[in-house]
Amino acid sequence: MPATFTHSPAETERKEPGIGGKPPVDRRPTGGGGGGGDDDWRRQQHGPRELLHRIRFFVFSALAGDMMFFAVLVVLFFAGHFSSHLDPRSHEFIGDWHPIQLPPILFLNTAVLVLSSLTVERARHHIFREIDVIEEWLGLGRPALYRTLPWIGATFTLGALFLAGQWTAWLQLSAQGFAFDHSSTPASYFFYVITGLHAAHLLLGLVALAVCLAGLGLFKRIELRQVAVDATAWYWHTMGLAWVVLFALLVLGQ
């Protein structure tokens, strides 16, 4: 015989009137306790903050691998100082490392990249500015968007100027007789490898900035815009820090 269920009346808690008691309280069945707590927990786990944390974890993991790659370049750079060959005439080992004169434009490029790191941080600050975010959530406007766009655009422009400056530095070094070919010395070879690989990473950062600029206008939800700006900013900061370290290596390690 199939089971039948009957609706049990709600239990009511009453207290004597006149002694400050609470009004009647319905105690309804909850089906074993817990109610919607589990659903609330799941919603919290898949909310905007959790999405931001997951994207940050992915970005930081990828950047950690990149930093290990650049660390290997640093080790190889110092190992190149000890390379030598045997002179057939004197039968002595002669060092292959011959310092090169770094193009002066590299100092200007470094200043441009540091400035771009400041502009992208201003963009990240504005997209998370609490009062602007609240206005967007309430549908009162898009102040966070309008405050962030100019700083992202400025970062993109400065990044493009940095890459143009790096190209100029390569041309200047080639004009000095240190072209990137079979006749390259270890010093010039490492200069091209280090600056070229960093430029490739920064070019990827420019693509991310372009996507971020498009996303700021296309994404309807502000939390998606926040994720885009935040991930791009952390990547850009890391590439800026990597260049400062590599440039100091090139200057001091010659």
Secondary structure, DSSP 8 states (H G I E B T S, - for coil): ----------EEE---TTTT----EEE---SSS-TTHHHHHHHHHTSHHHHHHHHHHHHHHHHHHHHHHHHHHHHHHHHHTT-EEE-TTT--EEE--------THHHHHHHHHHHHHHHHHHHHHHHT-HHHHHHHHTTS--HHHHHHHHHHHHHHHHHHHHHHHHHHHHHHHHHTT--SSTT--HHHHHHHHHHHHHHHHHHHHHHHHHHHHHHHHH--SHHHHHHHHHHHHHHHHHHHHHHHHHHHHHHH--
